Amino acid sequence: GERKTFAPRDIMPAGGWEPELEETNDLCALPSLNEATVLAALEHRYVHKVIYTWIANLLISINPCSPREELYGASAMRDYATRDPGKAVPHLYAVAESAYRGATLDTMLYPCSQQAVVVSGESGAGKSVAVKLLSEYLAWRATQQIDGIEAREVGKEVGRVLLLCRPALEAFGNSATAHNHNSSRFCKFISIGMVGGQFDAVSITTYLLERSRIVHHDPSTERNFHVFYWLLQAGQPVERGLLGDGAEPHDFAYLGGAQAAPVTAQERESAKEKLDELRTSLEAIGIPLDEQPRIFTLVVAVLHLGNISFEVDGSGSGSRIVDDRPLALAAHGLGVEAATLAKYLTKKPMADRASQRSSRASLEDGMTEDTLLKLFSPIEASRCRDSLAKALYGHLFAWLVRKMNAALAAVRPRPAEGTPKAFVGSPLHHSTRSSIAEGNSIGLLDIFGFESFAINSFEQLCINYANEQLHQLFVHTIFTNERAIHLAEGVPFPRLTLPDADAAIRAIAAKPVGVLWLLDSATRQPGSAESAFFITVNREAERTQVSEEARVLPLPKRLRVEDAFVISHFAGEVTYTAGGVSAPTWLDKNNSSLVHELHQTMLGSDAPLVQQLFLQGGFGANRRGSSLADVEDEGSQGAYSSPRLSETRFSFNEQSPPYGRGSFGSAKRLEVESVSREFISDLDGLTKVLRASRLHFVRTIKPNGKMAAGWFSQRMALRQLRCAGTHEAIHVMKLAYLSRVPYDQLFSLLACALPSGFDCRRIDRGYFVRCMLPELDVPRQSFALGYNRVFLKATAAPLFEAALRRLKEKSDSKVARQLESIANASARRWAAAASIVAAERAKADRREFRAKQKAARDLQRIQRNNIARRLYIARAREMAEELLALEAAEQARIEAEQLRATEALREALKEAAQQEQVHGASENNGLESRCATGPPPSQGRPSSTGGDAYKSSRMKSTPALGDSMLKLTNLHSPRDSSTDNVVSHGAPIPRGLPPKLARPSQVNLKKGGTRRRHSGRNNEERLVYKDGRARLPRGWPPDLNPAEIARLATPERDKNPLRTLQARDSASGDVCPDDIQ
């Protein structure tokens, strides 16, 4: 086995004082923290069926390799939903709860922000299961915060659709490898938008699908993607009769051919169940059962493409197809003509301009179009075939992910009115919804762990580059969290220099000499060879060897510069080698473009699905359908609603080919689409999102190579721990304080030296530990005392362990006596503190009681005031209603009296007219007699006395007319309901007041006296208030007649008419002096 040497200070001595490792949830609480102690603790916990462990904020998850249903479910979810995640037992649910609270709740330490959970590990370590458990918890947790049944059901539906996407992703993206029977061959990022504690939108982004596995893998230890085997083993019928009876994996070259393992009955039965799950998943994302055979037909067509083989043609310069049957089946499944497909698998138009000019001249001389094509060799034709197969499968996978995002968007809950929009799409794709950046999200990243195999190729380089980026974020996060912990405990955090994690990143992706950029340049250069790329990488490495930051190392003597190069990663050195004779080269794997003529042929397919895939996928084969891009466009179409594009078939006679290729320019090859360039861009976008989020890390560990439960391989686990970055995390903590041991745990270790029967319950443990540490010969600068724990540096661990050993053996009596003395002092201190606390609590209780009592009185007073106010308002409202009723009755009475007076006046006028006629007749008779006899003795004008007597006689002769006129005059002056006075010109006056006294501007009575004004006419005095209203003052008798009012208002009678009125009525008690205003 592997031999590892440790320094003496890093070896933890055995003894009974060791903490119970299965109860030590955070390994930072170990007195000594290094790789050996971490490995021993993980093994101890795993053997005792404890699979989750904290190392600071990093969660270590060990694959149990057996079902552990008791750890999961609704009861466990409810338990973690009510706990503080920082103090919870390590679990995936604790990480999910921490991310959920960080995205939905504001705290003093961590404001509400975007969250991201990074799950990584090697194949078989349990990454996919971990992401599934995290998704299940978040889907359940979001439904607990929604008010209303409809919103709750919508949240459940979003979670249900998200979980139903998993079978489809596994079928088309997972395969069996040497290390795992269900290994994810792609990376995915699930973005969950949160608004008001519930799911707002969910999207899925995928990266780095291993498309090269479609055309090449080791059939002895690995397999192709699951969907190929499920279709064959389950005997699922597909369209167009492409699968005959009894088709087996060994019938297809892409599945290993003759080297493929035979199918067992158990595998066949399992395939049927898996295929049923797949069909349910496809139906859940919007693909009905009757449309699904079209997908399976395309998958089988890819298999038939792999069976097309080529040989040298008769001319010796080109190639031809050996067997036409797989060609016919593949063309039938793709909906194209077999001759067209064969033509562009073995030939292509000439690319350079000189060849085109020569070919045009030859064509004008009568040569055929075939002479304008460049013939492929059998190897080139095979590569063209493989490119088409990878393009078809890559487009299909991207299309399925787009359908998943469309299905997730379709069940998005409608936000309430006034609720701000949060993001609804993935933050990584340029065409996602713009509101993603406005809200908080929880991202779940499932990515390959660091890989180092016997043969490492382009895929391993991309995976390790991604892990270098994530490792840099991990170290930065550990550093930030350590500083936060120190500050929370009141311990000063030293200035640290973080290890340089950028050197390997620059060696891989720095322009223009990074490995991936050199590969991109070689792929774009026509005629470039794989060996030339490797030579260029090693030549650039030699130029940078003088730098201490060099990460591309010199090759060992056993390797050649044209076959390999070595990169030093954070987890160790990795040798990357060339593809070999039969395997695809690095240039092939990096080139995702497709020959333009084949692309045009697919656009002219009779199969609507094939048309749609190449329309949405663009020209390249690696367009990722990984986010909500094109969801809006696709949502308005059916599953296969793309129009027929038969008119886009390629033709040499076209003068303007589609997509602007120009006249005869269709022979020009498409611009190369580099996988490395696209992956660098994608990873930069992902890194930006992660840097803007609060990160949570989960490292999955595979316990052994045989996936056996209960067996822990230290060698394998140690390698994975180093790849997971735990060594770097420990290194960062070593720069500050390596171990953080709680006071309670240290006290339990020190209490072994106390006398038996000593009551430890009455000891202030923090004070006891703080006083005891200087007595253990531990240098003061090697530890720091926090509020709740002791921070120990690496140099303090061996001294502390030696002191504990002496105490346990009771060989140091002086320290034991000092320990007992400190314990007694601590007990006294605890008793005094208990007394002080009790007294302070009593004071606080009294203050609280008085405050509550005062508050109760204030509340009672306020309530009584409120009740009185309500009663007063109710009484005032009743009085107002009564006054309104009285006013309405008075108005009705006045109108009735006016009507009666009008009728009486009309009758009086009639009577007066009749009397006037009678009186006129008599006067005429008298006049005639006077004219006959002559005038009376007194000649001239009649006297005034005679005129007045005449008028008086007229009024006396018509008494009804006089009474009617008086009534009508009084009725036309409205009455004041409070004083029963008549109002003249809008001002109330006493009843019976002469008209000359009815002018309001003449006299104004004020409080405390009378103001006299003279009108200038007859020197008459008027009585009015200062506001212009003339009415009797309060206390005046209601039976005053106009004569008495005129007498009181005369200035010669008395200066104060109210006193005269008071003197007259004081004897009878009608007027009270206090009532006179």
Secondary structure, DSSP 8 states (H G I E B T S, - for coil): -------GGG-----TTS--GGG--BGGGSSS-SHHHHHHHHHHHHHTT--EEEETTEEEEE--SS--GGG-SHHHHHHHHTS-GGGS-S-HHHHHHHHHHHHH---SSS-S--EEEEEEE-TTSSHHHHHHHHHHHHHHHHTTS--SHHHHHHHHHHHHHHHHHHHHHHHHHEE--SS-TTEE-SEEEEEEEEETTEEEEEEEEEE---THHHH---TTT---BHHHHHHHHTT---GGG-S-TT--GGG-GGGTGGGS----HHHHHHHHHHHHHHHHHHHHTT--TTTHHHHHHHHHHHHHHHT--EEE-TTSSSEEES-HHHHHHHHHHHTS-HHHHHHHHHEEE--SHHHHHHHHHHHHTT--GGGGEEE--HHHHHHHHHHHHHHHHHHHHHHHHHHHHHHHHHT-----TT------S-TTSTTS-GGGGGSEEEEEEEEE-----SSB-HHHHHHHHHHHHHHHHHHHHHHHHHHHHHHHTT-----------HHHHHHHH-TTTSHHHHHHHHHHSTT--HHHHHHHHHHHHHHTTTSTT--EE---TTS-TTTEEEEEETTEEEEEE---SSS--HHHHHB----HHHHHHHHT-S-HHHHHHHHHH-SSS-----SSTTHHHHHTS-TT-----GGG---TT-SS-GGG--TTGGGS-----BHHHHHHHHHHHHHHHHHTSEEEEEEEE---TT--TT---HHHHHHHHHHHTHHHHHHHHHHS-SEEEEHHHHHHHHGGGS-TT--GGGS-HHHHHHHHGGGGT--GGGEEE-SSEEEE-TTHHHHHHHHHHHHHHT--HHHHHHHHHHHHHHHHHHHHHHHHHHHHHHHHHHHHHHHHHHHHHHHHHHHHHHHHHHHHHHHHHHHHHHHHHHHHHHHHHHHHHHHHHHHHHHHHHHHHHHHHHHHHHHHHHHHHHHHHH---SS-SS--HHHHHHHHHHHHHH-HHHHHHHHHHHHHTS-B-TTT--EEETTEEE-TT--GGG--TTS-EEETTEEE----SSTT-----BTTS-----TT--TT--HHHHHHHT-TTT-S-HHHHHHHHHTTTT-S-GGG--
